[in-house]
């Protein structure tokens, strides 16, 4: 009974967990898991395991793909085998979630029900329900170097800017509470479209790919900084 309940619950979970994402991954329906080969999430779209959220590295934590859902996962999270119908019912490497769903077996290490931290919002999930999301660059304090990442203002948390290293990471790298900040325009320099968030001595400098994208981010951040929590009329979520 417990295994059946878990499988039914997993079915509901996978209805959202394997949705087609704006980055081009097609929809994989729940009933197709194990029956149809998934399109793998590209390695360069994630910097951490899509299950345990630990960062990848070249030696100790390498990338693997779950043969059932196509997620990029580490060796520990893909240390399971399940028969996949699309591969002649042969045993294939799968992630823990797919293993439980496909076999009904209980895994003692299952972390289901553990409260999520504030940064544990999947980039693809929140991007699909965002006020604005896109790639930006956040400059360092001297303005010469910086980090390029995926930036999102979620609809369900519209006063916070979440910063991901890649657009399908399952955990944000950091977040910036926007309430109370001032949005400052900067002259275009070296063909870079610059703007800032400023509050007291705290300053964040961003670089957008285009002037239009810069203006959209400035407008979205200014609204969040002023405590406006709803999307502008006629404006859809952006990617």
C-alpha positions in Angstrom: 0.0 0.0 0.0 2.8 2.3 0.9 4.6 1.6 -2.4 1.3 2.3 -4.3 0.7 5.5 -2.5 4.3 6.6 -3.3 3.9 5.8 -6.9 0.7 7.7 -7.2 2.3 10.7 -5.5 5.3 10.5 -7.8 2.9 10.5 -10.7 1.6 13.9 -9.6 5.1 15.1 -8.9 6.3 14.2 -12.4 3.5 16.0 -14.1 5.4 19.2 -13.2 9.0 17.8 -12.8 9.4 16.8 -16.4 7.6 19.6 -18.2 8.9 21.0 -21.4 11.1 24.0 -20.6 11.6 27.3 -22.4 15.1 26.2 -23.1 13.8 23.7 -25.7 13.3 20.5 -23.8 10.0 18.9 -25.0 7.3 17.7 -22.7 7.7 14.2 -21.4 4.3 13.0 -20.0 4.2 11.0 -16.8 2.8 7.9 -18.5 5.7 8.0 -21.0 8.5 7.6 -18.4 10.4 4.5 -19.3 8.3 4.0 -22.4 9.8 6.7 -24.5 13.4 7.9 -24.6 13.7 11.4 -23.1 15.6 14.3 -24.6 18.5 14.8 -22.3 19.0 18.1 -20.6 22.2 19.6 -22.1 25.2 19.5 -19.8 26.0 23.2 -20.3 22.5 24.2 -18.9 23.3 23.1 -15.4 26.1 23.5 -12.9 24.8 21.3 -10.2 23.0 18.0 -9.8 19.3 18.4 -10.6 18.4 16.1 -7.7 20.7 16.7 -4.7 21.8 20.2 -5.8 25.5 19.6 -5.2 27.8 21.4 -7.7 29.5 19.4 -10.4 33.3 19.2 -10.7 35.6 17.3 -13.0 37.0 14.8 -10.4 34.7 14.0 -7.5 31.2 14.8 -8.9 30.8 14.2 -12.6 27.7 14.6 -14.7 25.4 11.6 -15.6 22.0 11.5 -17.3 19.0 9.7 -16.0 17.8 7.4 -18.9 14.2 7.8 -17.8 13.7 11.6 -17.4 16.8 13.0 -19.0 17.9 15.0 -16.0 21.6 15.7 -15.4 22.5 14.1 -12.1 25.6 13.1 -10.1 26.8 9.5 -9.7 25.3 9.2 -6.2 21.8 10.3 -7.3 21.9 8.1 -10.4 23.1 4.9 -8.6 19.9 3.0 -9.4 18.8 0.6 -12.2 15.3 0.2 -13.6 13.9 -1.6 -16.6 13.0 0.8 -19.4 10.4 -0.3 -21.9 11.8 1.8 -24.8 15.1 -0.1 -24.4 13.7 -3.6 -24.5 13.1 -3.7 -20.8 16.8 -3.7 -20.1 18.2 -2.2 -16.9 19.4 1.4 -17.3 20.9 4.0 -15.0 18.1 6.2 -13.5 17.8 8.8 -10.8 16.3 8.0 -7.4 13.0 9.7 -8.2 12.5 7.8 -11.4 13.6 4.5 -9.7 10.9 5.0 -7.0 8.3 5.9 -9.6 9.1 3.1 -12.1 9.6 0.3 -9.5 7.5 1.3 -6.5 10.5 0.4 -4.3 11.0 2.5 -1.1 14.4 4.3 -0.9 15.4 5.0 2.7 17.5 8.1 1.6 14.4 9.7 0.1 14.4 13.4 1.1 10.8 13.9 0.2 9.0 16.2 2.6 12.2 18.0 3.7 11.5 21.7 3.9 13.1 23.6 1.0 15.5 26.4 1.6 14.9 29.9 0.2 17.3 29.3 -2.7 15.9 25.8 -3.6 13.7 27.0 -6.4 14.3 25.3 -9.7 15.3 27.9 -12.4 13.2 26.3 -15.1 10.2 26.0 -12.8 10.2 29.7 -11.7 11.1 31.0 -15.1 7.9 29.5 -16.5 6.0 31.6 -13.9 8.1 34.8 -13.7 7.6 38.5 -14.1 10.9 38.6 -16.0 13.7 36.2 -16.6 16.8 36.3 -18.9 20.5 36.0 -18.9 22.4 39.0 -17.4 25.9 39.7 -16.2 26.6 40.9 -12.6 29.8 42.9 -12.5 32.2 42.7 -9.6 32.9 45.7 -7.4 35.7 47.1 -9.6 33.4 46.8 -12.7 35.9 45.0 -14.8 34.9 41.4 -14.3 31.8 39.6 -13.3 29.5 36.6 -13.4 27.1 35.8 -16.2 24.0 33.9 -15.0 20.3 33.4 -15.3 18.2 36.0 -13.4 14.6 35.6 -12.4 11.9 37.6 -10.6 9.2 34.9 -9.8 5.5 35.7 -9.8 5.1 34.0 -6.5 8.0 35.9 -4.9 8.0 39.2 -6.8 10.1 41.2 -4.4 13.2 39.0 -4.8 15.7 38.6 -7.6 17.0 35.0 -7.9 20.4 34.4 -9.6 21.2 31.0 -11.1 24.5 29.9 -12.7 22.6 28.2 -15.5 18.9 28.3 -16.7 18.1 24.7 -15.6 19.8 24.7 -12.2 17.6 23.4 -9.4 19.0 25.8 -6.8 19.7 29.5 -7.0 23.3 30.7 -6.4 22.1 33.7 -4.5 19.1 36.1 -4.1 18.7 39.9 -3.7 15.7 41.3 -1.9 14.6 44.2 -4.1 12.4 46.1 -1.8 13.8 49.6 -1.1 16.5 49.6 -3.8 16.8 52.4 -6.3 17.3 51.6 -10.0 19.9 53.7 -11.7 20.6 54.0 -15.4 24.2 54.2 -16.5 25.6 55.5 -19.8 26.4 52.8 -22.4 30.1 52.0 -22.2 32.1 49.8 -24.5 28.8 48.7 -26.2 27.6 47.4 -22.8 24.1 48.2 -21.6 24.6 49.0 -17.9 22.3 49.7 -15.0 22.5 49.5 -11.2 20.6 48.6 -8.0 21.6 51.0 -5.2 20.7 51.0 -1.5 22.9 52.9 0.9 26.4 51.6 0.3 25.2 48.4 -1.5 25.6 48.6 -5.2 24.9 45.9 -7.9 25.9 46.6 -11.5 24.3 44.6 -14.3 25.0 44.3 -18.0 22.1 43.4 -20.3 22.6 42.0 -23.9 20.4 44.8 -25.5 19.2 48.2 -24.6 15.6 46.9 -24.8 16.3 44.1 -22.3 18.0 46.6 -20.0 14.9 48.9 -20.0 12.6 45.9 -19.2 14.8 44.9 -16.3 15.0 48.4 -15.0 11.2 48.7 -15.1 10.6 45.3 -13.5 13.2 45.9 -10.7 11.8 49.4 -10.0 8.3 48.0 -9.6 9.5 45.3 -7.2 11.6 47.8 -5.3 8.5 49.9 -4.8 6.5 46.9 -3.5 4.4 46.4 -6.6 3.7 42.6 -6.7 1.6 42.2 -9.9 2.5 42.1 -13.5 1.9 45.1 -15.7 -1.3 44.8 -17.7 -0.8 43.1 -21.1 2.8 42.0 -20.2 3.6 38.3 -20.2 6.5 36.5 -18.4 9.7 36.9 -20.4 12.6 34.6 -21.1 
